[in-house]
Amino acid sequence: MKQHSTPIIIKNRKAQTLERVSLNSASYNEDWIQQLCFNNPTLLPVEEIEPIFGGMIPICRELTTESGNADLIYINEYGLITIGECKLWRNPEARRKAVGQILDYAKDLAKWDYSKFETECLKSAKCIENSLFNVVQKYYPDIEESKFVDGVQNNLRKGRFLLAIIGDGIRENMEELANYIHRNGNLSFTLALIELPIFKNPSEDEIIVTPRILAKTKEIERIIYRISDKVTEENIQIEQRKEVSQTISETIFFERLQNAIGVININKLKDFIETLSSKLNVITKLGRGKRLSLNLKSGDDTLNFASIQETGEVWFYGIVNKTEELGSKKIGVDYLQKLAKAVNGKFDDSYKEWNWCIKREGKYISIIEYLNIQKKWIEIIAETLDEINRLDENN
């Protein structure tokens, strides 16, 4: 169970305990939460939930759908849609009802095409703009209209949404919630429960909002549903291969990477990742930023053995710095030098240490070439982990 304490403010070396504000009054209610989240989209920690949904902009409140009005609609430059539902929690039934509502809104949107989505959003927003693209372009001037429209259309068709239920004090049995979603969902979505505690500084006229993620579907059990009832041979093959389900961000990362290196190499990479996980407890973790990347990290999330970019290039972030923190900079340098030799590249220390890496003729090397020497790569990672363990024992 997650436990949270009351925040304090320290001013002039004196601590002032903040007062929890009840979101069940005339001043602070569901409409107030809605407006707060709409005006301040960065308040919602979406990049912690699904990195690919980051950079979202508010489009409208109270979007009219067949199932009712969706509280909040956001979109980002990739045409990925976040649906927000703001609720004050009073009993378990109200919580389950909120989950059912947001799933129904998602189902409705997944039936729309781009034109319908654009029309309804602009209508609900009472927007003077004549296109959704014009609204988004104000935030992203370099965006291409055709790519944006195709992105929105594709995400609607696949039902790729981030569903955020935002409340003042969410308390739910996660197992029951997961079962409820299984019974009622048929989309490809990520569901997150976000608590939005509000505190007041009693000595100042100010309030402090401390949003926190209470749960997301990957923590409960990753649930991937397809919006389409059509089952093709391609879909069946994908589902059979996917022993461990992926987040939407991970799915999009592998789609982009496949465009760069091809399906055969994607399958090799997935097999390689599985081997790393089973033999060395190496984990994968999505990087943040405008471009997606996949980091290969030690089981304790300390060392980053590689950062695979969506273009296929392999970068390296901070392994030398981390091993130095642990007591031996040489371990990180040795790792990069050994791997550079194995892949016929060059250890590059021409920039700051955090960016020390492997290149060939000044360019990063493709993951395809690393996969060609994957047995050696696994051996080098194992040696590095052994060195770290010996360092810990000696200390």
Secondary structure, DSSP 8 states (H G I E B T S, - for coil): -------EEEETTEEEE-EE--SSSSSSSHHHHHHHHHH-GGGS-HHHH-GGG-S-EEEEEEEEETTEEEEEEEE-TT--EEEEEEE---SHHHHHHHHHHHHHHHHHHHT--HHHHHHHHHHHHT-S-S-HHHHHHTT-TT--HHHHHHHHHHHHHHTEEEEEEEESS----HHHHHHHHHHH--SEEEEEEEE--EEEETTTTEEEE--EEEEEHHHHH-----S-----HHHHHHHHH-SS---HHHHHHHHHHHHHH-HHHHHHHHHHHHHHHHHH--EEEEE-SSS-EEEEE-TTS--EEEEEETTSBEE--SHHHHHHHHT-HHHHHHHHHHHHHHTT-EEE-SS-GGG-EEEETTEE-BHHHHHHTHHHHHHHHHHHHHHHHHHHHH-
